[in-house]
Amino acid sequence: MMKLQLLYNEYLNIKFNRKMQPVQMDCFEYCLPEDDSAELFFVDREDGSFLEWVYELQPKDPNYTMNPDWKPVLSAFFEQLDVYDEQILYYLLFTINKTTSIARIHSFNAMNDFMKNYCFFQLAQLTDSTRLNEEQRHQLRDFFFFFYLYAHPVNEETLYSFSFRGQDLIHTKTNIPIEDYFSIYHDYYSENLEKYRDQIFIAPHEIHACKNLTMELLRSIEGKSPKLSMPPEEGLEDVLRQINDVDYLIDMYFENKTSLFSIMRGFLAENCSNPYRDHCFNMLLQNYVCYILYFKFDEIHDLVDYFKDTPLWCELIINNIFTHSIFIQKIMRQNHINISEYKNVIEFFAEEARRMYL
């Protein structure tokens, strides 16, 4: 079994160019092309990537055929499955595996890249939270899973095809647990390699390694495995504690909210920016959005009151909250909040926030 935390650390090392010692992993290693992107490959192989093995197995699209007359590959195991369901389940498998990929960031994908990464991390945190009640955990899990898919991005049909039953992610229409489907999917291809030798170029033990990793990613999304942590960095201890322990953030906020605001202020005052530190600060601000404003939007007045005497910092924080992701947009829509009524907030809006919200 691969420890997902080790893989996640390596993912962050490469993504944010942290110049850490490479992490030794059992079956996979990151290979870096020339364009700042990176993919997981099998150790000692240049021609087989974790993501690539299912490319050739993508089902034929039934939406382009008037009356699709074929059966899903796994119909013997799941009688309730049709060819449309099969395609949606393939999209989910690809989306989950793609979580390990590092994309070259540009203005068109930066927000989606942040949101997918953020939501994956949060889904792994929720089960452990004791400061959220069960209903709040369910609300946030649905919220994070929606944006995890939305930011990939997936098509609309896939976006609304899954739900949680307890901690199990299921395909809603057929009631098939995703864990069962993915497990049988990998076993089937591993046992029928000869039949698919024109499409599958990896060995059974490599399919098994892919299965283990996919299942770990899925269990993390379902909150069934140990929660992930952002790795330490000198001078970032206070910020990381709020990110790695949601209960600590909520407790601190409701005992003395200025303590949280002063951590934000301290980060900005240090003015020692690098990609990883900036990412962690963005995560802290979105934690404030998702764990505080999600349930009590008017708390934003206290944030503005605290920072209004340092208008440049206030502007930076407000614009980051409103334009680094669209979580807050969804929260306002859910709660029928008209931001134009929050004059003290919108006076700090820069051009992009004005374009998005006003």
SULGIDA-V701639 format. One record per residue. N is the residue number from 1. PSI is psi as a letter, one per 20 degrees, with the letter a starting at -180 (none if undefined). OMEGA is omega in whole degrees, -180 to 180 (999 if undefined). Layout:
N/PSI/OMEGA  N/PSI/OMEGA
//
This chain:
1/p/176  2/p/174  3/o/-175  4/h/-180  5/h/178  6/g/179  7/g/-179  8/g/177  9/g/-179  10/g/177  11/g/-179  12/h/178  13/g/-176  14/g/-176  15/g/-176  16/j/175  17/l/-173  18/i/177  19/k/176  20/r/174  21/p/179  22/q/180  23/p/177  24/o/179  25/q/-173  26/g/-168  27/h/-171  28/q/171  29/q/178  30/p/173  31/p/-172  32/o/170  33/a/-174  34/i/-167  35/k/179  36/j/174  37/r/178  38/q/178  39/q/174  40/p/176  41/q/172  42/p/-180  43/p/177  44/k/174  45/p/-179  46/i/-172  47/j/-178  48/o/179  49/q/179  50/g/-177  51/h/-167  52/h/-169  53/h/180  54/i/179  55/g/-173  56/i/-177  57/j/180  58/p/-179  59/q/175  60/p/-175  61/o/-178  62/i/-177  63/i/180  64/j/-179  65/p/-178  66/g/179  67/n/-178  68/p/-172  69/k/179  70/r/-179  71/q/174  72/q/-179  73/h/-177  74/k/-177  75/h/178  76/h/-179  77/h/-177  78/n/-174  79/h/-176  80/i/-174  81/p/170  82/r/-174  83/h/177  84/g/177  85/g/-178  86/g/-179  87/g/180  88/g/179  89/h/174  90/g/179  91/h/179  92/g/178  93/g/-179  94/g/-180  95/g/-179  96/g/179  97/h/-178  98/i/177  99/h/-178  100/i/-177  101/q/176  102/o/-176  103/q/170  104/p/-173  105/p/172  106/r/-170  107/h/-176  108/h/-177  109/i/-173  110/g/-178  111/g/-180  112/g/-180  113/g/178  114/g/-174  115/g/-180  116/g/180  117/g/-179  118/g/-176  119/h/176  120/g/-180  121/g/-177  122/h/179  123/h/179  124/i/-176  125/h/-162  126/h/-174  127/h/-175  128/i/-174  129/p/176  130/i/-179  131/i/174  132/p/175  133/r/-173  134/g/-179  135/g/179  136/g/178  137/g/179  138/g/-179  139/g/-177  140/h/179  141/g/177  142/g/180  143/g/-178  144/h/-179  145/h/176  146/g/-177  147/h/175  148/g/178  149/g/-176  150/h/-175  151/i/-178  152/g/-4  153/q/174  154/r/177  155/r/-172  156/h/-179  157/g/180  158/h/-177  159/h/-175  160/j/-173  161/i/-173  162/q/177  163/r/179  164/p/171  165/o/-167  166/c/177  167/j/-178  168/p/171  169/p/-179  170/q/170  171/o/-165  172/g/-174  173/g/-175  174/i/-178  175/k/-179  176/p/174  177/p/-177  178/h/179  179/g/179  180/g/-176  181/g/-178  182/h/-179  183/g/-180  184/h/178  185/g/-178  186/g/-179  187/g/-178  188/g/-177  189/h/178  190/h/-177  191/i/-177  192/k/-176  193/h/-176  194/h/-178  195/h/-175  196/k/-172  197/i/176  198/i/-176  199/h/-175  200/p/-175  201/j/180  202/r/-174  203/r/180  204/g/-179  205/h/178  206/h/173  207/h/179  208/h/177  209/g/177  210/g/179  211/g/-179  212/g/-178  213/g/178  214/g/-179  215/h/177  216/g/177  217/g/179  218/g/-179  219/h/177  220/g/178  221/h/-179  222/i/-180  223/k/-177  224/i/-178  225/r/-180  226/p/-177  227/q/179  228/q/174  229/q/170  230/p/-176  231/q/-174  232/q/170  233/p/-176  234/p/179  235/i/-176  236/j/-171  237/g/-176  238/g/179  239/g/-177  240/h/-180  241/h/178  242/h/-178  243/g/-173  244/i/-180  245/n/-176  246/h/179  247/h/180  248/g/178  249/g/-178  250/g/179  251/g/-179  252/g/-176  253/g/-174  254/i/172  255/g/-179  256/n/-171  257/h/-180  258/h/175  259/g/178  260/g/-179  261/h/-178  262/h/174  263/g/176  264/g/180  265/g/-179  266/h/179  267/g/-178  268/h/-179  269/h/-180  270/h/175  271/l/179  272/n/-168  273/q/163  274/r/-173  275/h/-179  276/g/180  277/g/-180  278/h/178  279/g/-180  280/h/178  281/g/176  282/h/177  283/g/179  284/g/-179  285/h/179  286/h/171  287/g/177  288/g/178  289/g/-169  290/h/-178  291/i/179  292/f/-175  293/h/179  294/h/-176  295/i/-175  296/n/-170  297/h/-176  298/i/173  299/i/-178  300/h/178  301/h/-178  302/h/176  303/g/-179  304/g/179  305/g/-178  306/h/-172  307/i/-171  308/h/179  309/i/172  310/m/-170  311/h/179  312/g/178  313/h/180  314/g/-180  315/g/-179  316/g/-178  317/g/-178  318/g/-178  319/h/176  320/g/180  321/h/-173  322/i/-175  323/i/-180  324/h/174  325/r/175  326/k/176  327/g/-175  328/h/177  329/g/179  330/g/180  331/g/180  332/h/180  333/g/180  334/h/-174  335/j/178  336/l/-179  337/p/177  338/o/-173  339/h/-180  340/i/176  341/i/-179  342/m/-173  343/h/-178  344/h/179  345/g/-172  346/i/176  347/i/178  348/j/180  349/p/170  350/a/-171  351/g/-177  352/g/178  353/h/178  354/g/180  355/h/-176  356/h/-168  357/i/-174  358/none/999
//
